[in-house]
Amino acid sequence: MPHGARSIPPADVKAVRAFNRFYTQRIGVLKRYLDTDFTLTEVRVLYELAHRPPLAARDLVRELELDAGYLSRILRRFDDKGWVQREPAPHDGRQSLLRLTETGHAIFAPLQQKSRDEAAALLATIAPDQRPHLIDALQTVHRLLEPKAATAPQVVLRDPRPGDLGWVVQVHGELYAREYGFDATFEALVADIAAKFLRNFDPGCEKGWIAVVDGRRMGCVFLVRKSATVAQLRLLIVRPQARGLGLGATLTDACIAFARARGYRKIMLWTQSNLVAARAIYQARGFVLKQSDPNSAFGQELVSEVWERKL
């Protein structure tokens, strides 16, 4: 038993076991795989051979945590059916590398499609506005139980949902106070912008994006109508924990693409000269500084700027 396991509260252990029983029954693990002639383990071996060829048997033993004898029996069956071919490993002639034959791929393809269809059917039972919560929860479980899965962060840009605009105001207020010394009047300004976006939102020509990294909100941006031909980029922000992932550039690119698709001729934005990272993103994407005005705002002496980009 791993160190510390005995200190886990029995109620927590019971909750995990209850979920395991529910989910294995829900996805049909206790019977043949999706009502086919295959076991779940056999399909997983086919999956690995289809997506990561060629593989040595010992790689499958290690990565799938299988008993070597059990895997040998599975591979013997696949050999007999003509689903697997073997080739000598270039680094070790005593080892064979495995890959699926054309027949093996033909057998696996409908199994994979059936699995996709079953997953889609499961999600279809959940209201569309509730599905993101389920996906976020699944990603959180994956990340916590397998930390190495977080080495390649999953980034998703999604539409704002109830509660997101409150988060936008909060993160702006906290971050700008900490990093630039802005006072509460800046948070009030952001709250006013957010409220106007909600009250006046026109989905035909305006849009907001929330950047989610591994299930957590890490950034945002909004594009609003300034005039019939001009869009305004507003409230671009990336939390410090997500810097280095290119979120600021990705969010800005989303604004440009949306504005172009909606027939705008120009995007403008208002920023401050001390926001160096944001200014670099704008400049790299063809925005041009059009106006610069020294002013006192948010408890600081600032230089406000207007940038524009033609589409």
Residue pairs with C-beta under 8 A, 6 or more apart in sequence:
24 30
26 122
27 118
27 122
28 34
28 35
28 118
29 40
32 38
32 39
33 39
33 40
33 42
33 43
33 111
34 111
34 114
34 115
34 118
36 111
36 114
38 46
38 111
41 64
41 66
41 70
41 74
42 74
42 77
43 108
43 111
43 115
44 64
45 60
45 64
45 71
45 74
45 75
45 78
46 78
46 83
46 100
46 104
46 107
46 108
46 111
47 108
47 112
48 55
48 60
48 63
48 64
49 55
49 84
49 98
49 99
49 100
49 104
50 100
50 104
50 105
50 108
50 112
53 97
53 98
53 99
53 100
54 87
54 97
54 98
54 99
55 97
55 98
55 99
56 89
56 95
56 96
56 97
56 98
57 68
57 71
57 72
57 75
57 96
57 98
58 68
58 95
60 66
60 71
60 98
61 67
61 68
61 71
64 71
75 84
75 98
78 84
78 104
81 103
81 107
82 101
82 103
82 104
83 100
83 101
83 103
83 104
83 107
84 98
84 99
84 100
84 101
84 104
85 98
85 99
85 100
85 101
86 96
86 97
86 98
87 96
87 97
87 99
88 95
88 96
88 97
89 95
89 96
89 97
100 108
123 131
123 134
126 134
129 161
132 158
132 161
135 215
136 212
136 215
137 215
139 154
139 214
139 215
140 214
140 215
142 149
143 149
143 150
143 214
143 215
150 214
153 213
153 214
153 242
153 245
154 213
154 214
155 211
155 212
155 213
155 245
155 247
155 250
156 211
156 212
156 213
157 209
157 210
157 211
157 212
157 250
157 251
157 254
158 209
158 210
158 212
159 207
159 208
159 209
159 210
160 168
160 208
160 209
160 210
160 220
161 210
164 208
164 210
164 217
164 220
165 194
165 195
165 197
165 198
166 194
167 217
168 190
168 194
168 220
168 235
168 237
169 187
169 190
169 191
169 194
171 217
171 220
171 237
171 239
172 186
172 187
172 190
172 235
172 237
173 184
173 186
173 187
173 190
175 237
175 239
175 240
176 182
176 186
176 187
176 298
177 183
177 186
177 187
180 274
180 275
180 300
181 299
181 300
182 298
182 299
182 300
183 298
183 299
185 297
185 298
185 299
186 297
186 298
189 298
190 235
193 222
193 234
193 235
194 235
197 206
197 208
197 222
197 224
197 234
202 225
204 262
205 225
205 231
205 262
205 264
206 222
206 223
206 224
206 225
207 222
207 223
207 258
208 220
208 221
208 222
208 223
209 220
209 221
209 222
209 251
209 254
209 255
210 217
210 219
210 220
211 217
211 218
211 219
211 220
211 238
211 242
211 247
211 250
211 251
212 218
213 242
213 245
213 247
217 239
218 238
218 239
218 241
218 242
218 245
218 247
219 236
219 237
219 238
219 239
219 242
219 247
219 248
219 251
220 235
220 236
220 237
220 251
221 233
221 234
221 235
221 236
221 237
221 251
221 252
221 254
221 255
222 233
222 234
222 235
223 231
223 232
223 233
223 234
223 255
223 258
223 259
223 267
224 231
224 232
224 234
225 231
225 232
226 232
226 268
229 264
229 265
229 266
230 264
230 265
230 266
230 267
230 268
231 255
231 259
231 262
231 264
231 266
231 267
231 268
232 267
232 268
232 269
232 270
233 252
233 255
233 267
233 268
233 269
234 269
236 248
236 251
236 252
236 269
236 278
236 281
238 247
238 248
238 251
243 277
248 277
248 278
248 281
249 281
249 284
249 285
252 281
252 282
252 285
253 285
255 267
256 267
256 285
256 309
256 311
259 267
259 311
260 311
264 311
265 310
265 311
266 308
266 309
266 310
266 311
267 287
267 308
267 309
267 311
268 290
268 306
268 307
268 308
268 309
269 282
269 287
269 306
269 307
269 308
270 304
270 305
270 306
271 278
271 279
271 282
271 304
271 305
271 307
272 302
272 303
272 304
272 305
273 279
273 292
273 302
273 303
273 304
273 305
274 302
274 303
279 305
279 307
282 307
282 309
285 309
286 309
286 310
287 307
287 308
287 309
288 307
288 308
288 309
289 305
289 306
289 307
290 306
290 307
290 308
291 305
291 306
292 303
292 304
292 305
292 306
293 303
293 304
293 305
294 301
294 302
294 303
294 304
295 302
295 303
295 304
296 302
297 304
